């Protein structure tokens, strides 16, 4: 016996020595067809979202691409061929590209141009403090992005995405919602 705790002793089956003190990466969901926008909005909005993520304390960033080929200098872009199945399929694809030391992923949308780096830090801090498997920013009491999903949920993400799980909500009203650009008139 080594005296170290086994994963059975850890909350949520976490690996000993990791968990809420482990690495956190970001996943940017950018795989959709952008049909309502009329063109690949990801190409327009992704650079701004990535700049905001660079201001947060993250160990890695992966972009989930699908309907449109994407380039994102300085981060990994993963082609997710099953993107049509739903956002959960793209999320699973991107999560599978993260390293074994990553214990949680901050999930953001490529079409949220007003993402506050402080909101990323706030939901990560709540995850580290509580160990809750799913932590989401809230605005006016409504669930939003960013959110943190712990490794223990990664293989359970259904095609429709994380909406099937009830998160711990972290108020981020003072930081402003990240936005949701569906049509050209939604651009800031």
FIKOLZA-1660 file (N, C-alpha, C; in steps of 0.1 Angstrom, whole numbers, plus 5000, padded with zeros to 4 digits):
% residues 188
   i   px   py   pz ch aa at
   1 5008 4988 5000  A  X  N
   1 5000 5000 5000  A  X CA
   1 5009 5012 5000  A  X  C
   2 5006 5022 4991  A  X  N
   2 5014 5033 4990  A  X CA
   2 5009 5045 4999  A  X  C
   3 4998 5044 5004  A  X  N
   3 4993 5055 5013  A  X CA
   3 4986 5065 5005  A  X  C
   4 4986 5065 4991  A  X  N
   4 4980 5075 4983  A  X CA
   4 4965 5071 4981  A  X  C
   5 4956 5080 4980  A  X  N
   5 4942 5077 4978  A  X CA
   5 4940 5071 4964  A  X  C
   6 4931 5062 4963  A  X  N
   6 4928 5056 4950  A  X CA
   6 4917 5065 4944  A  X  C
   7 4914 5062 4931  A  X  N
   7 4904 5070 4924  A  X CA
   7 4890 5067 4931  A  X  C
   8 4888 5056 4937  A  X  N
   8 4876 5053 4944  A  X CA
   8 4874 5062 4956  A  X  C
   9 4885 5067 4962  A  X  N
   9 4884 5076 4973  A  X CA
   9 4882 5091 4969  A  X  C
  10 4883 5094 4957  A  X  N
  10 4882 5108 4952  A  X CA
  10 4868 5111 4947  A  X  C
  11 4864 5124 4949  A  X  N
  11 4851 5128 4945  A  X CA
  11 4850 5126 4929  A  X  C
  12 4839 5121 4925  A  X  N
  12 4836 5120 4911  A  X CA
  12 4846 5111 4903  A  X  C
  13 4853 5102 4910  A  X  N
  13 4862 5093 4904  A  X CA
  13 4875 5100 4899  A  X  C
  14 4878 5112 4904  A  X  N
  14 4890 5119 4899  A  X CA
  14 4902 5111 4902  A  X  C
  15 4913 5114 4894  A  X  N
  15 4925 5107 4896  A  X CA
  15 4933 5114 4908  A  X  C
  16 4939 5106 4917  A  X  N
  16 4946 5112 4928  A  X CA
  16 4957 5121 4923  A  X  C
  17 4958 5133 4930  A  X  N
  17 4968 5143 4926  A  X CA
  17 4963 5153 4916  A  X  C
  18 4951 5151 4911  A  X  N
  18 4946 5160 4901  A  X CA
  18 4932 5165 4907  A  X  C
  19 4922 5166 4899  A  X  N
  19 4909 5171 4904  A  X CA
  19 4909 5186 4903  A  X  C
  20 4903 5193 4912  A  X  N
  20 4901 5208 4911  A  X CA
  20 4914 5215 4911  A  X  C
  21 4926 5209 4914  A  X  N
  21 4938 5216 4913  A  X CA
  21 4945 5213 4900  A  X  C
  22 4939 5204 4891  A  X  N
  22 4945 5200 4879  A  X CA
  22 4944 5210 4868  A  X  C
  23 4949 5207 4856  A  X  N
  23 4949 5216 4845  A  X CA
  23 4935 5218 4840  A  X  C
  24 4933 5230 4834  A  X  N
  24 4920 5234 4828  A  X CA
  24 4923 5239 4814  A  X  C
  25 4916 5234 4804  A  X  N
  25 4917 5238 4790  A  X CA
  25 4904 5244 4786  A  X  C
  26 4905 5251 4774  A  X  N
  26 4892 5256 4769  A  X CA
  26 4889 5249 4756  A  X  C
  27 4876 5248 4754  A  X  N
  27 4870 5242 4741  A  X CA
  27 4861 5253 4736  A  X  C
  28 4864 5257 4723  A  X  N
  28 4856 5267 4716  A  X CA
  28 4848 5259 4706  A  X  C
  29 4835 5259 4707  A  X  N
  29 4826 5253 4698  A  X CA
  29 4823 5262 4686  A  X  C
  30 4828 5257 4674  A  X  N
  30 4828 5265 4662  A  X CA
  30 4825 5256 4650  A  X  C
  31 4817 5246 4652  A  X  N
  31 4815 5236 4642  A  X CA
  31 4802 5238 4634  A  X  C
  32 4793 5246 4638  A  X  N
  32 4780 5247 4631  A  X CA
  32 4781 5253 4617  A  X  C
  33 4770 5252 4610  A  X  N
  33 4769 5256 4596  A  X CA
  33 4767 5271 4594  A  X  C
  34 4762 5278 4605  A  X  N
  34 4760 5292 4604  A  X CA
  34 4750 5296 4593  A  X  C
  35 4739 5288 4592  A  X  N
  35 4730 5290 4581  A  X CA
  35 4722 5303 4583  A  X  C
  36 4718 5306 4595  A  X  N
  36 4711 5319 4598  A  X CA
  36 4719 5331 4595  A  X  C
  37 4732 5330 4597  A  X  N
  37 4741 5341 4595  A  X CA
  37 4744 5343 4580  A  X  C
  38 4743 5332 4572  A  X  N
  38 4745 5333 4558  A  X CA
  38 4759 5331 4553  A  X  C
  39 4769 5330 4562  A  X  N
  39 4783 5327 4559  A  X CA
  39 4790 5322 4571  A  X  C
  40 4802 5317 4570  A  X  N
  40 4809 5311 4582  A  X CA
  40 4813 5322 4592  A  X  C
  41 4803 5325 4601  A  X  N
  41 4805 5335 4611  A  X CA
  41 4817 5332 4620  A  X  C
  42 4821 5319 4621  A  X  N
  42 4832 5315 4630  A  X CA
  42 4845 5322 4625  A  X  C
  43 4847 5324 4612  A  X  N
  43 4859 5330 4607  A  X CA
  43 4860 5345 4611  A  X  C
  44 4848 5351 4613  A  X  N
  44 4848 5365 4616  A  X CA
  44 4849 5367 4632  A  X  C
  45 4843 5358 4639  A  X  N
  45 4842 5360 4654  A  X CA
  45 4852 5352 4662  A  X  C
  46 4858 5342 4657  A  X  N
  46 4867 5333 4664  A  X CA
  46 4879 5341 4669  A  X  C
  47 4886 5349 4661  A  X  N
  47 4898 5356 4666  A  X CA
  47 4895 5365 4679  A  X  C
  48 4884 5371 4679  A  X  N
  48 4881 5379 4691  A  X CA
  48 4878 5370 4704  A  X  C
  49 4871 5359 4702  A  X  N
  49 4869 5350 4713  A  X CA
  49 4882 5344 4718  A  X  C
  50 4891 5341 4709  A  X  N
  50 4904 5335 4713  A  X CA
  50 4912 5346 4720  A  X  C
  51 4912 5358 4716  A  X  N
  51 4919 5369 4723  A  X CA
  51 4914 5370 4737  A  X  C
  52 4901 5369 4739  A  X  N
  52 4896 5370 4753  A  X CA
  52 4900 5357 4761  A  X  C
  53 4901 5346 4755  A  X  N
  53 4905 5334 4762  A  X CA
  53 4920 5335 4766  A  X  C
  54 4928 5341 4758  A  X  N
  54 4942 5343 4761  A  X CA
  54 4944 5351 4774  A  X  C
  55 4934 5359 4777  A  X  N
  55 4935 5367 4789  A  X CA
  55 4932 5359 4802  A  X  C
  56 4927 5347 4800  A  X  N
  56 4924 5338 4811  A  X CA
  56 4935 5328 4814  A  X  C
  57 4935 5322 4826  A  X  N
  57 4946 5313 4830  A  X CA
  57 4942 5299 4825  A  X  C
  58 4945 5296 4813  A  X  N
  58 4941 5282 4807  A  X CA
  58 4954 5275 4803  A  X  C
  59 4954 5262 4804  A  X  N
  59 4965 5254 4801  A  X CA
  59 4966 5250 4786  A  X  C
  60 4954 5251 4779  A  X  N
  60 4953 5247 4765  A  X CA
  60 4940 5252 4759  A  X  C
  61 4940 5254 4746  A  X  N
  61 4928 5258 4739  A  X CA
  61 4926 5249 4727  A  X  C
  62 4914 5244 4725  A  X  N
  62 4911 5236 4713  A  X CA
  62 4898 5242 4707  A  X  C
  63 4898 5243 4694  A  X  N
  63 4887 5248 4686  A  X CA
  63 4881 5236 4679  A  X  C
  64 4867 5234 4681  A  X  N
  64 4860 5223 4674  A  X CA
  64 4855 5229 4661  A  X  C
  65 4860 5224 4650  A  X  N
  65 4856 5228 4636  A  X CA
  65 4847 5217 4630  A  X  C
  66 4839 5221 4621  A  X  N
  66 4830 5211 4615  A  X CA
  66 4825 5215 4601  A  X  C
  67 4815 5223 4600  A  X  N
  67 4809 5226 4587  A  X CA
  67 4819 5234 4578  A  X  C
  68 4827 5242 4584  A  X  N
  68 4836 5251 4577  A  X CA
  68 4851 5248 4581  A  X  C
  69 4860 5247 4572  A  X  N
  69 4874 5246 4577  A  X CA
  69 4878 5259 4584  A  X  C
  70 4886 5258 4594  A  X  N
  70 4890 5270 4602  A  X CA
  70 4905 5270 4604  A  X  C
  71 4910 5282 4606  A  X  N
  71 4924 5283 4610  A  X CA
  71 4924 5292 4622  A  X  C
  72 4932 5289 4632  A  X  N
  72 4933 5297 4644  A  X CA
  72 4948 5296 4649  A  X  C
  73 4956 5305 4644  A  X  N
  73 4970 5305 4648  A  X CA
  73 4972 5305 4663  A  X  C
  74 4981 5296 4668  A  X  N
  74 4984 5296 4682  A  X CA
  74 4975 5286 4690  A  X  C
  75 4965 5280 4684  A  X  N
  75 4957 5270 4691  A  X CA
  75 4954 5259 4682  A  X  C
  76 4950 5248 4687  A  X  N
  76 4947 5236 4679  A  X CA
  76 4933 5236 4674  A  X  C
  77 4931 5233 4662  A  X  N
  77 4918 5232 4656  A  X CA
  77 4916 5217 4653  A  X  C
  78 4905 5212 4658  A  X  N
  78 4902 5198 4656  A  X CA
  78 4890 5196 4647  A  X  C
  79 4891 5189 4636  A  X  N
  79 4880 5186 4627  A  X CA
  79 4870 5176 4633  A  X  C
  80 4858 5180 4635  A  X  N
  80 4848 5171 4641  A  X CA
  80 4838 5167 4631  A  X  C
  81 4840 5155 4624  A  X  N
  81 4831 5151 4613  A  X CA
  81 4817 5148 4617  A  X  C
  82 4814 5146 4630  A  X  N
  82 4800 5143 4634  A  X CA
  82 4793 5155 4639  A  X  C
  83 4798 5167 4636  A  X  N
  83 4792 5179 4641  A  X CA
  83 4777 5180 4638  A  X  C
  84 4772 5174 4627  A  X  N
  84 4757 5175 4624  A  X CA
  84 4749 5168 4635  A  X  C
  85 4754 5159 4643  A  X  N
  85 4747 5152 4653  A  X CA
  85 4742 5162 4664  A  X  C
  86 4750 5173 4666  A  X  N
  86 4746 5183 4676  A  X CA
  86 4758 5188 4683  A  X  C
  87 4756 5198 4692  A  X  N
  87 4768 5204 4698  A  X CA
  87 4775 5195 4707  A  X  C
  88 4768 5185 4713  A  X  N
  88 4775 5175 4722  A  X CA
  88 4785 5167 4714  A  X  C
  89 4782 5163 4701  A  X  N
  89 4792 5156 4693  A  X CA
  89 4804 5164 4691  A  X  C
  90 4803 5176 4688  A  X  N
  90 4814 5185 4686  A  X CA
  90 4822 5187 4699  A  X  C
  91 4815 5188 4710  A  X  N
  91 4822 5189 4723  A  X CA
  91 4830 5177 4726  A  X  C
  92 4823 5165 4724  A  X  N
  92 4831 5152 4727  A  X CA
  92 4843 5151 4719  A  X  C
  93 4842 5155 4706  A  X  N
  93 4853 5155 4697  A  X CA
  93 4865 5163 4702  A  X  C
  94 4862 5176 4706  A  X  N
  94 4872 5185 4711  A  X CA
  94 4878 5180 4725  A  X  C
  95 4869 5175 4733  A  X  N
  95 4874 5170 4746  A  X CA
  95 4884 5158 4744  A  X  C
  96 4881 5150 4734  A  X  N
  96 4890 5138 4732  A  X CA
  96 4904 5143 4728  A  X  C
  97 4905 5155 4723  A  X  N
  97 4918 5160 4719  A  X CA
  97 4927 5166 4730  A  X  C
  98 4921 5167 4742  A  X  N
  98 4928 5173 4753  A  X CA
  98 4936 5162 4760  A  X  C
  99 4947 5167 4766  A  X  N
  99 4957 5158 4772  A  X CA
  99 4952 5151 4785  A  X  C
 100 4958 5141 4789  A  X  N
 100 4954 5133 4801  A  X CA
 100 4955 5140 4814  A  X  C
 101 4962 5151 4815  A  X  N
 101 4963 5159 4827  A  X CA
 101 4953 5170 4828  A  X  C
 102 4945 5171 4818  A  X  N
 102 4934 5181 4818  A  X CA
 102 4922 5175 4826  A  X  C
 103 4918 5182 4837  A  X  N
 103 4908 5177 4845  A  X CA
 103 4894 5184 4843  A  X  C
 104 4894 5195 4836  A  X  N
 104 4882 5202 4833  A  X CA
 104 4884 5210 4820  A  X  C
 105 4873 5213 4814  A  X  N
 105 4873 5222 4802  A  X CA
 105 4863 5233 4803  A  X  C
 106 4868 5245 4800  A  X  N
 106 4859 5257 4799  A  X CA
 106 4853 5257 4785  A  X  C
 107 4840 5256 4784  A  X  N
 107 4834 5256 4771  A  X CA
 107 4828 5270 4768  A  X  C
 108 4832 5274 4756  A  X  N
 108 4827 5287 4751  A  X CA
 108 4822 5286 4737  A  X  C
 109 4814 5295 4732  A  X  N
 109 4809 5295 4718  A  X CA
 109 4817 5305 4710  A  X  C
 110 4820 5301 4697  A  X  N
 110 4827 5310 4688  A  X CA
 110 4819 5322 4685  A  X  C
 111 4806 5321 4687  A  X  N
 111 4797 5333 4683  A  X CA
 111 4793 5341 4696  A  X  C
 112 4802 5341 4706  A  X  N
 112 4800 5349 4718  A  X CA
 112 4811 5360 4718  A  X  C
 113 4810 5370 4710  A  X  N
 113 4821 5380 4709  A  X CA
 113 4824 5388 4721  A  X  C
 114 4814 5389 4731  A  X  N
 114 4816 5398 4743  A  X CA
 114 4820 5389 4755  A  X  C
 115 4826 5377 4753  A  X  N
 115 4830 5369 4764  A  X CA
 115 4840 5377 4773  A  X  C
 116 4837 5377 4786  A  X  N
 116 4845 5383 4796  A  X CA
 116 4856 5374 4801  A  X  C
 117 4869 5376 4800  A  X  N
 117 4879 5367 4806  A  X CA
 117 4876 5365 4821  A  X  C
 118 4871 5376 4827  A  X  N
 118 4868 5375 4842  A  X CA
 118 4857 5364 4844  A  X  C
 119 4847 5362 4835  A  X  N
 119 4837 5352 4836  A  X CA
 119 4844 5338 4836  A  X  C
 120 4853 5336 4827  A  X  N
 120 4861 5324 4826  A  X CA
 120 4868 5321 4839  A  X  C
 121 4875 5331 4844  A  X  N
 121 4882 5329 4857  A  X CA
 121 4872 5326 4869  A  X  C
 122 4860 5333 4868  A  X  N
 122 4850 5331 4879  A  X CA
 122 4845 5317 4879  A  X  C
 123 4841 5311 4868  A  X  N
 123 4836 5298 4867  A  X CA
 123 4846 5288 4871  A  X  C
 124 4859 5290 4866  A  X  N
 124 4870 5281 4870  A  X CA
 124 4872 5281 4885  A  X  C
 125 4872 5293 4891  A  X  N
 125 4874 5294 4906  A  X CA
 125 4863 5286 4913  A  X  C
 126 4850 5288 4908  A  X  N
 126 4839 5281 4915  A  X CA
 126 4841 5265 4913  A  X  C
 127 4845 5261 4902  A  X  N
 127 4848 5246 4900  A  X CA
 127 4859 5242 4909  A  X  C
 128 4870 5249 4910  A  X  N
 128 4881 5245 4919  A  X CA
 128 4877 5245 4934  A  X  C
 129 4868 5254 4938  A  X  N
 129 4864 5255 4952  A  X CA
 129 4854 5244 4955  A  X  C
 130 4845 5241 4946  A  X  N
 130 4834 5232 4949  A  X CA
 130 4836 5218 4944  A  X  C
 131 4843 5216 4933  A  X  N
 131 4845 5203 4926  A  X CA
 131 4832 5199 4919  A  X  C
 132 4822 5208 4918  A  X  N
 132 4810 5205 4910  A  X CA
 132 4814 5201 4896  A  X  C
 133 4807 5190 4891  A  X  N
 133 4811 5185 4878  A  X CA
 133 4807 5194 4866  A  X  C
 134 4798 5204 4869  A  X  N
 134 4794 5213 4858  A  X CA
 134 4790 5226 4865  A  X  C
 135 4798 5237 4860  A  X  N
 135 4796 5250 4866  A  X CA
 135 4793 5259 4854  A  X  C
 136 4783 5267 4855  A  X  N
 136 4780 5276 4843  A  X CA
 136 4778 5291 4848  A  X  C
 137 4782 5300 4840  A  X  N
 137 4779 5314 4843  A  X CA
 137 4764 5316 4841  A  X  C
 138 4759 5326 4849  A  X  N
 138 4745 5329 4847  A  X CA
 138 4744 5344 4846  A  X  C
 139 4734 5348 4838  A  X  N
 139 4731 5362 4835  A  X CA
 139 4716 5364 4838  A  X  C
 140 4713 5373 4847  A  X  N
 140 4698 5374 4851  A  X CA
 140 4692 5362 4855  A  X  C
 141 4700 5353 4861  A  X  N
 141 4695 5340 4866  A  X CA
 141 4694 5329 4856  A  X  C
 142 4697 5332 4843  A  X  N
 142 4697 5323 4832  A  X CA
 142 4710 5317 4829  A  X  C
 143 4711 5304 4828  A  X  N
 143 4723 5297 4824  A  X CA
 143 4729 5302 4811  A  X  C
 144 4742 5304 4811  A  X  N
 144 4749 5308 4799  A  X CA
 144 4763 5303 4798  A  X  C
 145 4772 5310 4791  A  X  N
 145 4785 5306 4789  A  X CA
 145 4794 5317 4795  A  X  C
 146 4806 5313 4799  A  X  N
 146 4813 5300 4798  A  X CA
 146 4808 5290 4808  A  X  C
 147 4811 5278 4806  A  X  N
 147 4808 5268 4816  A  X CA
 147 4820 5259 4818  A  X  C
 148 4822 5253 4829  A  X  N
 148 4833 5243 4831  A  X CA
 148 4826 5229 4833  A  X  C
 149 4832 5220 4825  A  X  N
 149 4827 5206 4826  A  X CA
 149 4839 5198 4831  A  X  C
 150 4837 5191 4842  A  X  N
 150 4848 5182 4847  A  X CA
 150 4849 5170 4839  A  X  C
 151 4861 5164 4839  A  X  N
 151 4864 5152 4832  A  X CA
 151 4854 5141 4834  A  X  C
 152 4849 5140 4846  A  X  N
 152 4840 5129 4850  A  X CA
 152 4827 5129 4841  A  X  C
 153 4824 5140 4835  A  X  N
 153 4812 5141 4826  A  X CA
 153 4815 5139 4811  A  X  C
 154 4828 5140 4808  A  X  N
 154 4831 5140 4793  A  X CA
 154 4825 5129 4785  A  X  C
 155 4826 5117 4790  A  X  N
 155 4821 5106 4782  A  X CA
 155 4806 5105 4783  A  X  C
 156 4799 5113 4791  A  X  N
 156 4785 5112 4792  A  X CA
 156 4778 5123 4785  A  X  C
 157 4785 5131 4777  A  X  N
 157 4779 5143 4770  A  X CA
 157 4771 5137 4758  A  X  C
 158 4758 5140 4758  A  X  N
 158 4749 5135 4747  A  X CA
 158 4750 5144 4735  A  X  C
 159 4745 5139 4724  A  X  N
 159 4746 5147 4712  A  X CA
 159 4740 5161 4713  A  X  C
 160 4729 5162 4721  A  X  N
 160 4723 5175 4723  A  X CA
 160 4731 5185 4732  A  X  C
 161 4741 5180 4738  A  X  N
 161 4750 5189 4746  A  X CA
 161 4747 5188 4761  A  X  C
 162 4753 5197 4768  A  X  N
 162 4753 5197 4783  A  X CA
 162 4740 5202 4789  A  X  C
 163 4730 5207 4781  A  X  N
 163 4717 5212 4786  A  X CA
 163 4710 5202 4794  A  X  C
 164 4713 5189 4792  A  X  N
 164 4706 5178 4800  A  X CA
 164 4711 5177 4814  A  X  C
 165 4722 5184 4817  A  X  N
 165 4727 5184 4831  A  X CA
 165 4724 5197 4838  A  X  C
 166 4721 5196 4851  A  X  N
 166 4719 5208 4859  A  X CA
 166 4732 5213 4864  A  X  C
 167 4736 5225 4861  A  X  N
 167 4749 5230 4866  A  X CA
 167 4747 5238 4879  A  X  C
 168 4759 5240 4885  A  X  N
 168 4760 5250 4896  A  X CA
 168 4761 5263 4888  A  X  C
 169 4752 5273 4892  A  X  N
 169 4753 5286 4885  A  X CA
 169 4761 5296 4893  A  X  C
 170 4769 5304 4885  A  X  N
 170 4778 5314 4891  A  X CA
 170 4773 5327 4885  A  X  C
 171 4768 5336 4893  A  X  N
 171 4763 5349 4887  A  X CA
 171 4775 5357 4881  A  X  C
 172 4772 5361 4868  A  X  N
 172 4782 5369 4861  A  X CA
 172 4776 5382 4855  A  X  C
 173 4764 5386 4861  A  X  N
 173 4757 5397 4855  A  X CA
 173 4766 5410 4854  A  X  C
 174 4774 5412 4864  A  X  N
 174 4783 5424 4864  A  X CA
 174 4793 5424 4853  A  X  C
 175 4795 5413 4846  A  X  N
 175 4805 5412 4836  A  X CA
 175 4799 5413 4822  A  X  C
 176 4786 5412 4821  A  X  N
 176 4779 5412 4808  A  X CA
 176 4780 5399 4801  A  X  C
 177 4769 5395 4795  A  X  N
 177 4767 5382 4788  A  X CA
 177 4777 5382 4776  A  X  C
 178 4781 5370 4772  A  X  N
 178 4791 5369 4761  A  X CA
 178 4785 5372 4747  A  X  C
 179 4772 5373 4746  A  X  N
 179 4765 5376 4733  A  X CA
 179 4762 5363 4726  A  X  C
 180 4754 5364 4716  A  X  N
 180 4751 5352 4708  A  X CA
 180 4747 5357 4694  A  X  C
 181 4757 5356 4685  A  X  N
 181 4755 5362 4671  A  X CA
 181 4749 5351 4662  A  X  C
 182 4737 5352 4659  A  X  N
 182 4730 5343 4650  A  X CA
 182 4729 5348 4636  A  X  C
 183 4727 5361 4635  A  X  N
 183 4724 5368 4622  A  X CA
 183 4734 5380 4621  A  X  C
 184 4736 5385 4609  A  X  N
 184 4745 5397 4608  A  X CA
 184 4741 5409 4617  A  X  C
 185 4728 5411 4618  A  X  N
 185 4724 5422 4627  A  X CA
 185 4726 5421 4641  A  X  C
 186 4730 5408 4646  A  X  N
 186 4734 5406 4660  A  X CA
 186 4748 5410 4663  A  X  C
 187 4756 5414 4653  A  X  N
 187 4770 5417 4655  A  X CA
 187 4771 5430 4664  A  X  C
 188 4781 5430 4673  A  X  N
 188 4782 5442 4682  A  X CA
 188 4787 5454 4674  A  X  C
% end
